[in-house]
Amino acid sequence: MLQSVISSLQSFFLVFRISDLIDILIIAYGCYKLTGIINETRAKPIIKAVFLIIAATWISQGLHLNTVNYILRTVMQFGVIALVVLFQPELRRTLEKVGRTRFSSFFISEDETKTDIAGEIAAACAYMSSMKIGALIVLERQVKIGDITRTGCDIGAVVTRDLLINIFIPNTPLHDGAVIISDGRILAARCILPLTKNESLSSELGTRHRAAIGMSESSDAAVVVVSEETGKISIAVDGDMSRNYTEEPLKRAINKLLGIGAEEAAAPKSKNLIGGLLSWKK
């Protein structure tokens, strides 16, 4: 059997060309970049649903479930057109991003600056609470919310107490709207969040709190709110809101929601494949 395997390998390498290797590398890199683009939006759950439908179609065909298979195949036929319409903005932005991408950005790694994310956010919220400065801070988790981030003004800065406070100071250009935080960085400010459609909420909750709940309903993001009227700090997760946080409990809650501790929050992260391999090698 070993001789058969060796013979097969020899036959493979006899017909394998350098152009085949280049072809494989290009396809692999394209899939890697496409995965990164999908992860930047809320399209990831939809892509998973598409693969589940495809798998269900194959299974129903194998089990000869003719009616189920017919319905699934019909859904897939119309689904292709629906996906093109649904992802039209993402497709356009992807092509624009490809056109703007510099060659060097494919290979140069970018490390995050070390910071205690939860501590900085909690300290900023505690100060704003004492001064009754309204704030709305979205913590991106597994589901990417690039479509929400793009509604605001790009920041791309490390999370710090002073910067967060400065953003939400009243009557400044960026104070109105939400700040989006992901992977230890402030991605954007002045972002527009979807309002909740839950009509049973207390009348005490204003637009800022309703936007926080709406954002937590449409994704798995956690949203920290500082009330401008009362100074109370709240967190919205999965459509529910818990209130009356102080600095230390808020810091612990954020660390728990992000699934990290202080040491992990301070660890640098590589931003691309080659940078990640280099850091792993070290």
N, C-alpha and C positions, 0 to 999 in steps of 0.2 A: 504493500500500500504506500509505503514511504517513497518507493521508486516511482510510483504513479504520480504522487504529489510533485516530486522533483521534476518529472517529465512535463507536467502541466505548467509549472513555473517557467521552465526553460522555453516552452512554446509561447508562453505569454510575453516574455521579455524579448523574444525574437521578433514579434510583431509590434511591440510597444515602441512608440516613437517619442521624441522630445516634444513634438507638437501635441501629442496626446496628454502629456504631463501638463503642458501650458494650458490646454483646454480644461483639464480638471481643476487646476488652480484658479482659473478665471471664474468658473462656475461656483466653486467653493467660496471664493471671496465675494462674489455677487450675492450668494445666499446669506453670508455673514452680514453684509451691509444691509440687505433687505430686512433681516431679522431686527437689526438695530433701528431701522426706520419704523417698522411696525411697533416696536416697543415704545416709541416716542408718542404714540397716540392711544386712544381707547379702542383701537381696532383689534387688539389682541384677543379679547373674548369672542369677537365675531369670527375671526380666523379659526379659533378652536371649534366654534359651532359648525363652520363649513366642513372641517375635517371629520367631525362627528357624523354629519349628514352623509358624507362620502363613504365612511366606514359602514354606516347603517345600510346604505344602498348595496354595498358589496355583500354584507351579511344576509340581507333579505333575498338577494339573488341566489346566494349559495344554499339558502334554506327553502328556496322555491316559494317564498311568500309573495306571490305575484301582485296582489293588490297593493301591498305596502311598497313593493319595489317600483310599481308604476307611479305611485304618488311621489315617492322620493325622486325618481328620475325626472318627473314633471317639474318638481320644485327646483331641481338643479338646473334645468334648462332655462327657466325664467330667472333663477338666482344669479346666473352669470351677468345678465343685463342689470339686475338690481344691484349687484356688487359694484359694477362700473359706475352707476349713478350715485350709490351711497358713498363710494370712496373717491369721487371726482375731486374734491378739494385736496385730499391727501395725495392723489396721483399728480396733481398739478404742482403741489409744494415739493414733492419728491423730485420731479424733473427740474424744478428751479434750484433745489439744493444740489443736485448733481452738476448743474451748470455752474454753480458758484464755488464748488469744492476745489480747493487747491491740492495739487498732487502731494505736497509735503505733509498735508494733514492725514494722509493714509498711513504714514509710517511713524510720525512723531507722537510720543506719548505725552499726556498731560496729567500731572498728578494734582490731586485735590490738596489744598492747604489744610493743615490740621486744625480742627476746631471742635469744641464741645457743643454740638448743635443744640441739644436739649437745654443745656445750661444757658447758652446765649439767648435762646428764644424765651425761656422762663424768666430770665433777668429783664429782658426788654418788656415782656408783658407785665411783670410786676411793677416796673416803673410807670408804664402807660396806665395801668390800673390805678395807681396812686394819683396820677395827674388827670384821670378820666379822659384819656386820649383813645378814641375808637381805633380798633385794629382788627384785621381779618387775615389770618395766616394759614395757607393750605400746605399740608405736608403730604407730598406725593408718596405713594407706597408702591404696590405691585402694578396696579393699573395706571398706565401712563396717561397724562392729561395734556398732551402737547397742544390740542385744539384750544384748551382754556388758556394755556400759557401764551399762545399767539395773540390773544385779545388784548394783552397788556404791553408794557414797555420793557424791552430786554434789559436785564441788569447783569447777570453772570458774575456775581460777586460771592465771596465767602460769607457765611452767616455770622454776623456779629451783632451784639446788643445795640451798639451805637447806630449802626446802619439801619436796623429795623425801626428804632425810635425815630430816626431822622425821616424815614419814608412816611411814617404815619403822622408826623406833625401837621396839625390843621393848616389849611390854606397853602399847602405846598403842592407842586404839580403832580406828585405821585400818591398823595395820601388817600385819595378816593378809589376804592376798589380793593382787591386782594393781592397779597404777595404769595408767589408760588415758590416752595422750597423743595429741592430734590437733590439727593446725593451730596448733601452738605453744602449746597450752594443756593443762593437766591437767584432763581432763573428770571423772574419778571415781577413787576409791580403794576398796580392799576389794572389788574385783570378783572374781567366780568364773569361772575359766577351765576349759574342757573338758580332761580328761586324755587323753593319747594312748592309742591302742589297740595301739600297736606293742609287741609282747611281746619283741622281740629287742634291746631297749635294755639297756645296761649296768646292772648292779645298783647301781652307784655313784650313778646318777642318782635323786634323791629326788623327792618329790611336786612341789616347785617347778619342777624341770627338766622333769618329765613334763607339767606343765600348760603350760609355755612351748612345748614341742614340739607338744602338742595344739592350742594356739591357732594356731600357725603352719601346722598341717595344715588347719585349717578355714577359714582366711582367708589373705590375703597379708600380714598383719601381721608385723612383726619384734618379737621379744620379748627384752629384755635381762634376764639373770638374774645375781644376786650370790648365791653360795653362803654359807649361814650356817655351814657346817662348815669349809670350806676358804678362803673369801673369794675364790675364783676367779670371774672375770666371763665370762659366756658369752652368745652370741646365737643364737636359734633363728629360722630362716627356711625356709619351705617344707618343714617336717618334719625338717630337718637342724640340727645344733647345732655351732657352732664355739666353742672355749673358750680360756681363758688370755689374755684381753685386758688391756691396761693402758690408762691414761687416753687418751693421744694416739691409739693405734690404734683405740680404741673410738670416739673422736670422729670420726675419718675414716670408720669403718665406718658409723656412724649417718648422717652426711652423705650417704654413697653410697647407703644404703638408702632414704633419704627423697628422694633425687634433688635435693638442694639444697646450696648452699654457705653459708658464714657470712653473706654479705651478703643472700642470699635468705631465710635463716632470720630475719634481723632486719627484713625488710620488712613493713610493716603490710598487712593484708588486709581488704577490705570484706566484710561479712557479708550483704548483700542486694543486690538488683538496682539500686535507686536509688542506694545508697551507692557501688556499683561504677561506675555511670555518672558520678557526680559526681567520683570520684577519677580516672577516665579523662579527664574534661574538663580537670581541673587539669593 
